[in-house]
Amino acid sequence: MALAAVLVAADATAFAEPPTPAAPAPAPAPAKPHLPTGAPYTHGTYVAMGDSRAAGGSATLTVDYQLNPCRRSGDNYPSMVRDRIRPRQFTDISCIGAESAHLRHYPQVMGMNAGSVGSGSASFTIAPQLGQVPPTTQVITVSTGGNDLGWAEMLKKCNFRQHPNCRRNPSQQARLARGLHRLTIQSTTTMRAIRARAPQAQIFTVGLGGFIGSHGCHQVQLRNGDAKWFREVFAKANDRLRKATEAVGGKFIDIADPGHDACSGRPWFYGRHAPAGNMAFHLNTVGRAVLANRIAASIRR
C-alpha cells in the first residue's frame, strides 16, 4: 500500500466518531406488595379459623365464651375485623389449643374448664373447623402453627432460672427441629385444604411470635441470648407459614414488629403475668386492634 494511502486511513481512524456507549441496564422495578388471590370483597361471608390467638383468650361476658369450651372472646381480633369490614355473615370457629389437623379434619376434644380433658372435667368434641366453612366464603383469617411448633413447651424449657442457655441444649434443638418439621407439613396441607374448600376466598394467615424482643425481663424470663434465639425460632416458623400461605394465593400478616414485645414500653402482647381472664403471651387489646387494622387494610375490594 502507498504511504499516502496509509496516512489517509490512519487519519480517518483517528477522527472517527467514538462508539456510542451501551445504555445502562434499567433499574429493577420495585417489588409489588403481595395481594391475596380471590374474588373482590363485597361484604360476603367472613370466617375466622384457628387457635387461641384467634379465639382471644380474654374473658368476655358473651354466651360464646361462657358456654363454649373454645373460649372465643367477644373482643378477639376476628370480632374487630368484623366490625371494620361489615360482612353480611360472620362465623368464628376458632378454638384454644387447636392444631392444624383440628382445622382440617381431626375433631378436637376439649375440657370445659381448662381447655383440655382432665380427670373429673366434662369433655366436649369440637368438629373439624373446615367443615363449617361455606364454599362461597369471601374472607378467611387463619391463626395456626403455634401448637404444631410447640413453642409453649420450648419456652417452658427456657426459664432463665431453671434452664439457662437453653438454646445450646441438644434436647431443645431436637424439639425445635421436630416442631418446625411438623409445622411445615401441617400448615402446607391445611392451607391447601382451605383453598380447596373456598376457592374464591381471600385468605389471611397471622404470624407467630412478637411477644419476645431482644432481651428478657420480668414478663419474659429469658436470658438475652435465649430471647434472641427465640425470635429466630419464630422467624423460621413464620417463613414456613408465609410460604404455605402464598402458595395458595393467600397473604401472610406479620405482627412481630420490633418495639412492641411484652418487655417494651408499648407492648402489643401480654407477658407471663396477664390480667385476670386473659392468656399469657397473647395479644392484648392494642395488639388485637393493630392486627385487625392490618387485615382489614389488606382485603382487596
Buried (B, 14 or more C-beta within 10 A) or exposed (E): EEEEEEEEEEEEEEEEEEEEEEEEEEEEEEEEEBEBBBBEBEEBBBBBBBBBBBBBBBBBEBEBBEEBBBBBBBBBBBBBBBEBBEBEBBBBBBBBBBBBBBBBBEEBBBBBEEBBBEEEBEEBEBEBBBEEBBEEBBBBBBBBBBBBBBBEEBBEBBBBEEBBEBBEBEEBEEBBEEBBEBBBBBBBBBBBBBBEBBBBBBBBBBBBBBBBBEBBBEBBBBBEBBBBBBBEBBBBBBBBBBBBBBEBBBBBBBBBEEEBBBBBEEBBBBBBEBEEEBBBBBBBBEBBBBBBBBBBEBBEE
